[in-house]
Every structure is written in C-alpha cells, then in structure tokens.
Amino acid sequence: MKSLELLDYLSTKAGCMYMSDLHQAKNFLAVHHALRELSPDAFAVKEWNDAVWYITGEQHDFGSSDEAEKYLAEYIMNKGNY
C-alpha cells in the first residue's frame, strides 16, 4: 500500500476520476469509506497533513497520523452533511 501516496490512494479507492475530485462534497461519502478502510499508520503524518490541506484547504500541523485522519474524517462528515 505504501507504493501509493495517500492522496492517490484516497482518489482511487473513492472512485474519483481525478485527484481534484477529492475536493467535491459529492465525493465525500466515498472518501469517508476509503478512510475507514485505512489504518492511519499506513502513511506518514506528513502525507496526512498534506491530504488535510489538499482536501479541506486548511493548513494544519498534526503531530500524528491518527490525529490528522480523525480530523479529516470529521471534516468530511460535517461538510458532506451525512
């Protein structure tokens, strides 16, 4: 799994044609499901911080992959209105 970067992984697992589709709320449910299948430790905290920034547009510096994953999952669920 580490051969893919986190954003590539999420894009592929969520069925997004383009990585930029990760920004779209209509894809958030699929992205959330992809997150649930993934152990936060599968990727470095830097990749998680980059994914949070890319998807949310918010710059954060989380200290652990787990913190970043939880933030991203909550953001997606709140913004996707699920």
C-alpha positions as CSV (number, residue, x, y, z in Angstrom):
1,M,0.0,0.0,0.0
2,K,2.9,2.4,0.6
3,S,3.7,2.4,-3.0
4,L,0.8,4.8,-3.5
5,E,0.8,8.2,-1.9
6,L,-2.2,8.9,0.4
7,L,-4.0,11.3,-2.0
8,D,-3.6,8.8,-4.8
9,Y,-4.9,6.0,-2.6
10,L,-8.0,8.0,-1.5
11,S,-8.7,9.1,-5.0
12,T,-8.5,5.6,-6.4
13,K,-10.5,4.0,-3.5
14,A,-13.2,6.7,-3.7
15,G,-13.6,6.2,-7.4
16,C,-12.5,9.7,-8.3
17,M,-11.5,10.2,-11.9
18,Y,-9.2,13.0,-11.0
19,M,-7.5,13.8,-7.7
20,S,-9.1,17.2,-7.7
21,D,-12.5,15.4,-7.3
22,L,-11.5,14.8,-3.7
23,H,-12.5,18.5,-3.1
24,Q,-16.1,17.9,-4.2
25,A,-18.6,17.3,-1.4
26,K,-20.5,14.9,-3.7
27,N,-17.5,12.5,-3.3
28,F,-17.1,12.9,0.4
29,L,-19.1,9.8,1.3
30,A,-16.8,7.6,-0.9
31,V,-13.7,9.3,0.6
32,H,-15.0,8.7,4.1
33,H,-15.5,5.0,3.2
34,A,-11.9,4.9,1.9
35,L,-10.7,6.4,5.1
36,R,-12.5,3.8,7.2
37,E,-10.7,1.0,5.3
38,L,-7.3,2.6,6.0
39,S,-5.1,2.4,9.1
40,P,-3.7,5.9,9.9
41,D,-0.3,4.3,10.4
42,A,-0.2,3.2,6.8
43,F,1.0,6.7,5.8
44,A,3.4,9.2,7.4
45,V,2.0,12.2,9.3
46,K,3.3,14.5,6.6
47,E,1.2,12.8,3.9
48,W,-1.8,13.1,6.3
49,N,-1.2,16.8,6.8
50,D,-0.8,17.3,3.1
51,A,-4.1,15.4,2.5
52,V,-5.9,17.5,5.1
53,W,-4.6,20.7,3.4
54,Y,-5.5,19.4,-0.1
55,I,-9.0,18.3,0.7
56,T,-10.0,20.9,3.2
57,G,-7.9,23.9,2.1
58,E,-6.9,24.3,5.8
59,Q,-3.3,24.2,6.8
60,H,-2.7,22.1,10.0
61,D,0.4,20.5,11.5
62,F,-0.9,17.4,13.3
63,G,1.5,15.5,15.5
64,S,0.3,12.1,14.5
65,S,-1.3,10.3,11.6
66,D,-4.2,9.3,13.8
67,E,-5.0,13.0,14.7
68,A,-4.9,14.0,11.1
69,E,-7.1,11.1,10.0
70,K,-9.7,11.8,12.7
71,Y,-9.8,15.5,11.7
72,L,-10.2,14.7,8.0
73,A,-12.9,12.1,8.7
74,E,-14.9,14.6,10.9
75,Y,-14.4,17.4,8.3
76,I,-15.7,15.2,5.5
77,M,-18.7,14.0,7.5
78,N,-19.6,17.6,8.6
79,K,-19.1,19.2,5.2
80,G,-20.8,16.3,3.3
81,N,-23.9,16.5,5.6
82,Y,-24.2,12.8,6.2
